[in-house]
């Protein structure tokens, strides 16, 4: 079972100053339209080559356009033993700040 977080829950945590590990797995041209400040961009296809970025003691919130790709990345990382949470609804539902 993959843990989830809504865009509203995430926005509130960020507004409350929580230090979160956000990973945006969209393609370059999608990210160019704006991403959540503080998010790290690692394309979905590059995740297996970037496992050294992830720390098993931290939880990562995975973000994509609508929540589908991020779910797949969460399932993959969960299988590898990482703590992950899928941002449901993706950037299509995000109402917070972008950069």
Secondary structure, DSSP 8 states (H G I E B T S, - for coil): --EEEEHHHHHHHHHTT---EEEE-S-HHHHTT---TT-EE--GGGGGGGGGG--TTSEEEEE-SSSHHHHHHHHHHHHTT-EEEEEETHHHH--S---
